[in-house]
Amino acid sequence: MSRPAKIVVVGSANMDLVVRAEHIPSPGETVLGGEFAIIPGGKGANQAVAAARAGGEVTFVGRVGTDAFGGLLRAELEHAGVCTHTLKSDSQAPSGVALIGVSEAGENAIMVAPGANGRVCETDILEAESVIAEADWLIVQLEIPLEAALCAMKIAQKYATQVLLNPAPAQPLPYSFLKCADVITPNEHEALTLLGRTAKGDEDMESVAEELVGLGIGTVIITLGAKGCVAVRKNERHSIPAPEVKAIDTTAAGDCFSGTLAVAMGEGMKLEEATVFALHAASLSVTRRGAQPSLPTRAELVAFLAPN
């Protein structure tokens, strides 16, 4: 593709309040933490920044509050090169906030207060119809109301814009909703939730992906953390290992994968090549702390992919 991939992200923007500690507390347990940081995040905003840094021409559709966090979230998106003219400032709700605990092993636990993200509505989406119509790919997730996400996907279908659905946070979804996506990118837990079950021992995630494709979803890519991912569509199967890295913080790794994947596919990469590209971006992101600060640039990703 001679021009940048045009990406529209409809989703959430949160300010992440991050505490680092030796381990994630169990219910009822208090853990004395260490470093505290305030970092821009939210699944939608993370995916938008990831796509922009990967070389996409990105527009973000969503809502933030008129509070200080809202101004910071907008400024960080713009600094990354994301167009925010369809990002509304909502005076009726605060900006979304995520409370994140990160262990020394790089694992995280997250609680989200949606704030203005919960007020993203069909009117917001309809006002962005022309932008979605001109895009190569639309990315949506589940930190905004399902009605808004569905409206965006249906508009994309109307104009033959490809749809990438990251079905996170995990929740059951009607198959009619899932079928509006061309590609879905769940993790293991999210994939099983879509099938209405929980993990029982070691699941064959390629078989899980095949089940989801059998429901009418065109392409299913299940991310497996340090184990890589499986990518399945009709008559095509790939099991792709992740490059070996030292994980410091896995926050936003899945968002990095989805945002970079949309750019790769928008540039015309085939499924396996695009998945490898996105997987390397996600692997690079876990070697850094924070959500958006961890997301690699195109130059960093190309260097990481280069043979030694």
C-alpha angles and dihedrals in degrees: 000000000000094000130051117273110262110229130182118194118197109190154076135333118195136171107235117220103198129194120185118210141161091261141354110268120247119227109294093013125120117207123194103231134201129208119029124200139176108217132171112249145132122146095259096046091045091053091048093051091045091052093047093049089048089059104270128138098235136193122187124212118193146081138277130179126258088245127106092270090056092056092048093049092051092047093051092051091050091047088057090053098257117146109235104181088113093049107103127211108223118204092188098065138031122249115274117269131200122200107208130187116195123193128213087254090060096252119135142203119200138195118187130202101197099203110163091003088072090060097057102124144181091265090060090052095046090052087057095047095113092052092050090047092057096045128102092212137017118205121200135171136180105261089096128058113292091232091062093045091049092048090053093049092049092051089050090052090051091059098034091249109156116244127219113190119194099195096208140168088042116257137142112270131191113251089236087064094047092049090063088070125082092198131018124195110195126160119233096275093045092048092053091046089057088056092048098247144094130233117279107191119306109354122204096236093191088061090047089053090049090053090053092048087051089060090064103271110138101216130009122193114182115196115217104188113231089001092066120229146287121233119197135176132150109305092355129093130172131175107192124189120218120241112256111259138154106255115220101164127002094193110131095005091124091046090050089052094051096044094047092044092057091052092048093050091043087057090055101258115156119247098265095043093047092048093050089049093051093043092055090050091052092046091052091050094058090061089068135060126249135025110270095016089061096056113109128230122236091255092052091048094049090051091049091051094048115105114252 
